[in-house]
Amino acid sequence: MHASPSGPPPSPQRPPGNWMVPAIVSLLCCWPLGIPSVVYASRVNSAWNAGDYHGAQEANRKAKRWGIIALVSGIAFWLLFWLAWVLFLGALFTATDAAVDELDQLDQEIQQELDELEELDEELQQELDELENLDN
């Protein structure tokens, strides 16, 4: 009779990396997509220690995939966010400059109208003075 092996099958040389550090970093970039990465990363060592070498490899692969997805998504989101912010500020400053230029032009027009009104007032005042002199 052959003796049947008892216990878990022999383990590969080394446990797979658990991707915990990249998983935590991915939480900072895009936390909704980083959560699965942390969950799978936390399963790698426990599966390995339980003798589930295939499960540990699968958890390693999923932790890596979700970590990369979260990092790329987070970086893309923040780049787009800051690009939109810069474009918004640029548009705001352009609009502000245009408004200031328009206000300056209106101010000049109002000043010209005031100057014309002052001239008319002086002319009317002179005519009134002449009329008063004629009455005397």
C-alpha positions, 0 to 999 in steps of 0.5 A: 500500500502506498501512503497517501500524503496528508496535509496541504500540497507542497508550497512554491518557493516564496509567497507572492507579494501582497501589493499592500503598499500600492493598494494603500497608495491607490486609496489616496488616488481613487478610494472607491477603486482602491478598496478592492485592492486593499481587500484582495491584498489583505487576503494574499498572506492569509490564503498563503498561510492557510495553504491555499496557494492558488487563492493567494496567487489569485488574490495577488493578481486581483490586488495588483489589477485593482491597484493599477486601475485605481492609480490610473483612474485617480491620476487621470481624474486629478489631472483632468480636475486640475486642467479644468480648474486652470481652464476655468481660472483662465476663462475667468481672468479673460472675462474679467479683463474684458469686463474691466476694458469695457468698464474703462471704455464706459467710464471714458464715455461718461467722462466725455458726456460730463465734460460736454454738459459742463461746457453747456452749463457754462454757455447757459450761465453766460447767456443768463448773465447776458440776459440779466445785464440786458434787463438792467 
